[in-house]
Amino acid sequence: MTSEADWERVRRVVEALPEGTWTSYGDLAELIGTGPRQVGAYMRDGNVARAYRVLTAGGTVSEGFRWADGRTGRDVPDLLRADGVAVSAKGRADRAQRMSVYDLKLLAAELDKELGEDEPTPDDEEDWK
């Protein structure tokens, strides 16, 4: 079961995506051990800044994408372009700019370290026994 800490991790990672990058619902789902649909619902309902940088695996805006505040009129591809993501005329983000689950794990570890949440390491071999 996905915990509040897992969802907080997703929020922090999405908000910390470097300029010129995007990620997918599936990559975020794999990061915390849930499904892409659950991530989509969280992006819709969780008031996550930059949720528009979470796309389908193919680099397109999900058909189910909705702004958390219910407003419309903001074009996701235009916002992605403003953030440095190359988006084709057909609305597909450049796959080379995608943050994979591996990249997200590294980013999450950096964020955890900044918050002082990295796991303690044993001081000597006795701690490993």
C-alpha positions as CSV (number, residue, x, y, z in Angstrom):
1,M,0.0,0.0,0.0
2,T,1.3,3.4,-0.9
3,S,1.9,5.7,2.1
4,E,1.7,9.4,2.5
5,A,5.5,9.5,2.6
6,D,5.5,7.8,-0.9
7,W,3.2,10.5,-2.3
8,E,5.3,13.2,-0.6
9,R,8.3,11.7,-2.4
10,V,6.5,11.9,-5.7
11,R,5.5,15.5,-5.1
12,R,9.0,16.5,-4.2
13,V,10.6,14.7,-7.2
14,V,8.1,16.2,-9.7
15,E,8.6,19.7,-8.3
16,A,12.4,19.2,-8.5
17,L,12.6,17.9,-12.0
18,P,15.5,19.8,-13.7
19,E,14.7,22.3,-16.4
20,G,14.4,20.7,-19.8
21,T,13.2,17.3,-18.4
22,W,10.0,15.4,-18.1
23,T,9.0,12.0,-16.7
24,S,6.2,9.5,-17.1
25,Y,3.4,8.3,-14.9
26,G,4.9,4.8,-15.1
27,D,8.3,5.9,-14.0
28,L,6.9,7.7,-10.9
29,A,4.7,4.6,-10.2
30,E,7.8,2.4,-10.3
31,L,9.6,4.8,-8.0
32,I,7.1,4.2,-5.2
33,G,5.6,0.8,-6.1
34,T,2.2,1.7,-7.3
35,G,0.4,2.0,-10.7
36,P,0.4,4.7,-13.3
37,R,-3.3,5.4,-12.9
38,Q,-2.8,6.1,-9.2
39,V,0.0,8.5,-10.0
40,G,-2.3,10.2,-12.6
41,A,-5.0,10.6,-9.9
42,Y,-2.4,12.1,-7.5
43,M,-1.2,14.5,-10.2
44,R,-4.8,15.6,-10.7
45,D,-5.8,15.8,-7.1
46,G,-2.6,16.4,-5.2
47,N,-2.0,20.0,-6.1
48,V,1.5,19.2,-7.4
49,A,3.4,22.1,-9.0
50,R,4.7,21.2,-12.4
51,A,2.3,18.2,-12.7
52,Y,2.1,19.0,-16.4
53,R,5.7,17.7,-16.7
54,V,4.4,14.1,-16.1
55,L,3.4,12.6,-19.4
56,T,2.6,9.2,-20.9
57,A,5.5,6.9,-21.6
58,G,5.3,8.1,-25.3
59,G,5.9,11.7,-24.2
60,T,2.3,13.0,-24.8
61,V,-0.2,14.6,-22.5
62,S,-2.5,12.0,-21.1
63,E,-6.1,12.1,-22.4
64,G,-7.2,12.2,-18.7
65,F,-5.0,15.1,-17.8
66,R,-6.8,17.8,-15.8
67,W,-5.6,20.9,-14.1
68,A,-5.8,20.4,-10.3
69,D,-7.5,23.9,-9.9
70,G,-10.1,23.1,-12.6
71,R,-8.9,25.9,-14.9
72,T,-8.3,25.4,-18.6
73,G,-6.6,27.5,-21.3
74,R,-3.0,26.6,-20.4
75,D,-1.4,24.6,-23.1
76,V,0.8,21.9,-21.7
77,P,3.1,21.6,-24.8
78,D,3.7,25.4,-24.5
79,L,4.5,25.1,-20.8
80,L,6.9,22.3,-21.5
81,R,8.6,24.3,-24.2
82,A,8.9,27.2,-21.8
83,D,10.6,24.8,-19.4
84,G,13.1,23.8,-22.0
85,V,11.5,20.5,-23.2
86,A,11.5,20.1,-27.0
87,V,8.0,19.2,-28.1
88,S,7.1,18.3,-31.6
89,A,4.3,19.9,-33.6
90,K,2.2,16.8,-32.8
91,G,2.7,17.3,-29.1
92,R,5.3,14.6,-28.3
93,A,8.1,15.5,-25.9
94,D,11.7,14.6,-26.8
95,R,12.4,11.1,-25.3
96,A,16.1,12.1,-24.7
97,Q,14.8,14.6,-22.1
98,R,12.9,12.0,-20.2
99,M,13.9,11.3,-16.6
100,S,13.7,7.5,-16.2
101,V,12.9,5.7,-13.0
102,Y,16.7,5.3,-12.5
103,D,17.1,9.1,-12.8
104,L,14.2,9.7,-10.5
105,K,15.7,7.4,-7.8
106,L,18.9,9.4,-8.0
107,L,17.0,12.7,-7.7
108,A,15.0,11.4,-4.8
109,A,18.1,10.3,-3.0
110,E,19.6,13.8,-3.5
111,L,16.4,15.4,-2.1
112,D,16.4,13.0,0.9
113,K,20.0,13.8,1.6
114,E,19.2,17.6,1.5
115,L,16.5,16.9,4.1
116,G,18.8,14.8,6.2
117,E,16.7,11.7,5.5
118,D,19.4,9.4,4.1
119,E,19.6,6.0,5.7
120,P,22.3,5.6,8.3
121,T,25.2,3.5,7.4
122,P,26.8,1.0,9.8
123,D,30.0,2.3,11.5
124,D,31.8,-1.0,11.5
125,E,31.4,-4.6,10.5
126,E,29.6,-5.6,13.7
127,D,26.6,-3.6,12.5
128,W,26.3,-5.9,9.5
129,K,26.0,-9.1,11.5
